[in-house]
Amino acid sequence: MDSSLNAARRAADLRRVAEETVDVLVVGLGATGAGAALDAASRGLTVAAIDAHDLAFGTSRWSSKMIHGGLRYLAKGQLDVAHESAVERGILLTRTAPHLVKASPYLLPLTPDVPASQAALVMTGYRLGDALRAAARTPRRALPGPARLRAGRALELAPVLRREGLRGGLLSWDGRLVDDARLVVALARTAAWCGARILTRCRALRLSYGRAEVRDELTGSTLTVRARAIVNATGVWAGGLAPSVRLRPSRGTHLVLRPGSLPGLRGGLHVPLPGSSNRFALVLPQADGRVYVGLTDEPVDGPIPDVPEAPESDITALLEVLNSVLEAPLTRDDVAGAFAGLRPLLEAEGRTADLSRRHAVLDEDGVVTVVGGKLTTYRRMAEDAVDRAVALRSLNAGPSVTASLPLVGARGPMARDGSVPARLVARYGAEAADVWRLAGRHPEHDGLLAELMWAVRHEGALDEDDLLDRRTRIGLVPEDRAAALPLARAALHAG
Ligand SMILES: Cc1cc2nc3c(=O)[nH]c(=O)nc-3n(C[C@H](O)[C@H](O)[C@H](O)COP(=O)(O)OP(=O)(O)OC[C@H]3O[C@@H](n4cnc5c(N)ncnc54)[C@H](O)[C@@H]3O)c2cc1C
C-alpha cells in the first residue's frame, strides 16, 4: 500500500467508507487514535479513522514533546506506570521512530534556592530513572546516565545561568520528540500504508453499537459509517461521545522564545518551582532555534474549546520562574508566542497535578473509549484499546505488532552525509532525500516550499492551517506565520 495522504485519496476513501462495513472505526486522530488505527490495520483488520479537524489537531500538538522515562511516576510509587513509560520510550528511541525521538540532556542548576538535601534527593531519583532505563532494556548508548557537574561545566552547557552562588548542576537524559505533530502524521501515514482509510475533516456526531453518524466538514453532508467495533480516541473531548466518561482537564501552557533568546544553551533545563521539592519548569530548546518554556498545570472547568488559549497569567508565571535562574532576565517582549493544551486526565480526587497519568480503556454500548495516559505511551494505549475491541466483537486478529513496526520515515537509509540538510533529516528521516529532491526545483526559502508541497502531496494537508500549524510549526509565532502564508498558498496551488 501507499502511505501518501492527500485530497484525492481522502475523497476516494470517503466514498468507500460510505459503502463498506469496516472492522474498526477509530474516532480521533491524535497520537492515541492514529496509534489505534495503525495497531488495528497492522493486525490485518479493515480500518477507517476520522478526525473532526486534522491529524494532531488536539492535545497531541501541544505537549512538551518529552518521551518520558517515567521517573515522576516512580516518585509517586506507580511502578507499573513508570516501567510502561520506560519500555515505550525505548521502543520509540530504538525501533519505531528513532528519526523523530532523540536522547536529550537536561541540566538542573544548583542555585542557592536548591538546598543540598534537595539536590541529593533529585540525584537519587535520576539514578533510579537510569535503573528504569536498564530494566526496560534500553541501551545506555541510546540514553546516557546522569552526572553531577561542576559550575564551570554547567555554564558551558548553559551560559545564560546566573553565576552568583551557582554550585554546579545535575545532568540527566530523557527522550524528546523533534515535533509531536510529526509523530502523529507518521503514525497516520503508516496506518494508511497498512490499508487504513484516514479521513480528516470528518466529525463523529453520534456513536452507537456498530455505527457512527459522521459529518463531512468540507461539504456538510452526513453519512453512516458501519463498523464491527468503534474506538473513541477523542482525548479531552471523549465525554461528548461517551457520556459516562468523566474527565478533569488540566491546562498546560508553554512560552515560545525567539531563536537566540537564550544564547549558547546546549540542552534543556529543569528549573525548580518555588515551594516544591520535586516539580520543575522545563526549558526546551528546539531544532529550529526557538526555545519552549513550560509548563503550568491548572484545572479547567466548563466547555472544552477547540484550541485552548494561553492566559497572560500563565505567561507571567513562567517568565518569573525562568528568570529566577538567568543572569540576564527576559522580558515579555522576548516571548514570541505561547501555546496551551488540555491534558485529558480522568476525574479523580485531588489536584490535577497529582492525578495519575494512567490510561483507561472503557466500553459502553459497543464503543471502546481509550483516554488518559500520555503521548509517550500512545502505542500501549492503542494496543489495549484494539485488544478490547477485538475481544468485544470477536474480530479475527492476532496480537499487536506495533512494538516492532518502524514508522514511515524510520525505514531505509538516512541521508546523514550532508547531501540533505540536517533539519530535514531530523523531521523526515529516510524521506528527507525525497523532500529535498522537491526542493531541487524550489530551492528558495531553504526548501520550505518543498516541505509544504510534500505535506500537500503525501501528508494529508488540506489547507493553510494544516500546513503552518501542524505539518510545520511555523504558526507558533504569529509573525512567522504571517510571513509564511504566501508560501503555504503557493504549495496548495502547486498541489
Ligand atoms: C501541555 C501538555 C504537555 C504535555 N506534555 C507531554 C509530554 O511531554 N510527554 C507526554 O508523553 N505527554 C505529554 N502530554 C500528554 C499528551 O499530550 C496527551 O496525553 C496526548 O497527546 C493525548 O492524545 P490523544 O490522541 O488521546 O488526544 P488528542 O491529541 O487531543 O486527539 C483527539 C482528537 O480527537 C478529535 N476529535 C474530537 N472530537 C471529535 C469528533 N466528534 N469526531 C472526530 N474527531 C474528534 C480532535 O480533533 C483531536 O484531533 C502533555 C499534555 C499537555 C496538555
The ligand as an SDF file (V2000), in Angstrom:
LIG
                    3D

 53 58  0  0  0  0  0  0  0  0999 V2000
    0.6410   20.9740   27.9780 C   0  0  0  0  0  0  0  0  0  0  0  0
    0.7970   19.4980   27.8360 C   0  0  0  0  0  0  0  0  0  0  0  0
    2.0650   18.9280   27.8040 C   0  0  0  0  0  0  0  0  0  0  0  0
    2.2110   17.5610   27.6630 C   0  0  0  0  0  0  0  0  0  0  0  0
    3.4630   17.0560   27.5710 N   0  0  0  0  0  0  0  0  0  0  0  0
    3.6330   15.7360   27.4000 C   0  0  0  0  0  0  0  0  0  0  0  0
    4.9230   15.2100   27.2300 C   0  0  0  0  0  0  0  0  0  0  0  0
    5.9060   15.9430   27.1970 O   0  0  0  0  0  0  0  0  0  0  0  0
    5.0530   13.8770   27.0840 N   0  0  0  0  0  0  0  0  0  0  0  0
    3.9790   13.0420   27.0800 C   0  0  0  0  0  0  0  0  0  0  0  0
    4.1840   11.8350   26.9680 O   0  0  0  0  0  0  0  0  0  0  0  0
    2.7230   13.5110   27.2060 N   0  0  0  0  0  0  0  0  0  0  0  0
    2.5280   14.8380   27.3500 C   0  0  0  0  0  0  0  0  0  0  0  0
    1.2620   15.3560   27.4680 N   0  0  0  0  0  0  0  0  0  0  0  0
    0.1150   14.4640   27.3670 C   0  0  0  0  0  0  0  0  0  0  0  0
   -0.2120   14.1620   25.9090 C   0  0  0  0  0  0  0  0  0  0  0  0
   -0.0090   15.2900   25.0920 O   0  0  0  0  0  0  0  0  0  0  0  0
   -1.6480   13.6950   25.7540 C   0  0  0  0  0  0  0  0  0  0  0  0
   -1.9290   12.7040   26.7030 O   0  0  0  0  0  0  0  0  0  0  0  0
   -1.8900   13.1060   24.3660 C   0  0  0  0  0  0  0  0  0  0  0  0
   -1.4220   13.9720   23.3660 O   0  0  0  0  0  0  0  0  0  0  0  0
   -3.3660   12.8360   24.1450 C   0  0  0  0  0  0  0  0  0  0  0  0
   -3.5190   12.3540   22.8280 O   0  0  0  0  0  0  0  0  0  0  0  0
   -4.9190   11.8510   22.3170 P   0  0  0  0  0  0  0  0  0  0  0  0
   -4.7060   11.2900   20.9580 O   0  0  0  0  0  0  0  0  0  0  0  0
   -5.5230   10.9240   23.3220 O   0  0  0  0  0  0  0  0  0  0  0  0
   -5.8350   13.1590   22.2620 O   0  0  0  0  0  0  0  0  0  0  0  0
   -5.7860   14.3600   21.2010 P   0  0  0  0  0  0  0  0  0  0  0  0
   -4.4490   14.6050   20.6810 O   0  0  0  0  0  0  0  0  0  0  0  0
   -6.4870   15.5010   21.8420 O   0  0  0  0  0  0  0  0  0  0  0  0
   -6.6550   13.8260   19.9860 O   0  0  0  0  0  0  0  0  0  0  0  0
   -8.0610   13.8050   19.9990 C   0  0  0  0  0  0  0  0  0  0  0  0
   -8.5470   14.0770   18.5830 C   0  0  0  0  0  0  0  0  0  0  0  0
   -9.9470   13.8210   18.5320 O   0  0  0  0  0  0  0  0  0  0  0  0
  -10.5260   14.7140   17.6100 C   0  0  0  0  0  0  0  0  0  0  0  0
  -11.9570   14.7860   17.8700 N   0  0  0  0  0  0  0  0  0  0  0  0
  -12.5900   15.3260   18.9430 C   0  0  0  0  0  0  0  0  0  0  0  0
  -13.9250   15.1700   18.8340 N   0  0  0  0  0  0  0  0  0  0  0  0
  -14.1490   14.5060   17.6690 C   0  0  0  0  0  0  0  0  0  0  0  0
  -15.3180   14.0600   16.9890 C   0  0  0  0  0  0  0  0  0  0  0  0
  -16.5480   14.2410   17.4960 N   0  0  0  0  0  0  0  0  0  0  0  0
  -15.1880   13.4250   15.7860 N   0  0  0  0  0  0  0  0  0  0  0  0
  -13.9550   13.2240   15.2440 C   0  0  0  0  0  0  0  0  0  0  0  0
  -12.8040   13.6470   15.8580 N   0  0  0  0  0  0  0  0  0  0  0  0
  -12.9070   14.2710   17.0500 C   0  0  0  0  0  0  0  0  0  0  0  0
   -9.7750   16.0320   17.8490 C   0  0  0  0  0  0  0  0  0  0  0  0
   -9.8440   16.8870   16.7120 O   0  0  0  0  0  0  0  0  0  0  0  0
   -8.3550   15.5390   18.1440 C   0  0  0  0  0  0  0  0  0  0  0  0
   -7.5320   15.5800   16.9920 O   0  0  0  0  0  0  0  0  0  0  0  0
    1.0780   16.7250   27.5920 C   0  0  0  0  0  0  0  0  0  0  0  0
   -0.1970   17.2930   27.6360 C   0  0  0  0  0  0  0  0  0  0  0  0
   -0.3350   18.6670   27.7380 C   0  0  0  0  0  0  0  0  0  0  0  0
   -1.6930   19.2640   27.7430 C   0  0  0  0  0  0  0  0  0  0  0  0
  1  2  1  0
  2  3  1  0
  2 52  2  0
  3  4  2  0
  4  5  1  0
  4 50  1  0
  5  6  2  0
  6  7  1  0
  6 13  1  0
  7  8  2  0
  7  9  1  0
  9 10  1  0
 10 11  2  0
 10 12  1  0
 12 13  2  0
 13 14  1  0
 14 15  1  0
 14 50  1  0
 15 16  1  0
 16 17  1  0
 16 18  1  0
 18 19  1  0
 18 20  1  0
 20 21  1  0
 20 22  1  0
 22 23  1  0
 23 24  1  0
 24 25  2  0
 24 26  1  0
 24 27  1  0
 27 28  1  0
 28 29  2  0
 28 30  1  0
 28 31  1  0
 31 32  1  0
 32 33  1  0
 33 34  1  0
 33 48  1  0
 34 35  1  0
 35 36  1  0
 35 46  1  0
 36 37  1  0
 36 45  1  0
 37 38  2  0
 38 39  1  0
 39 40  1  0
 39 45  2  0
 40 41  1  0
 40 42  2  0
 42 43  1  0
 43 44  2  0
 44 45  1  0
 46 47  1  0
 46 48  1  0
 48 49  1  0
 50 51  2  0
 51 52  1  0
 52 53  1  0
M  END
$$$$
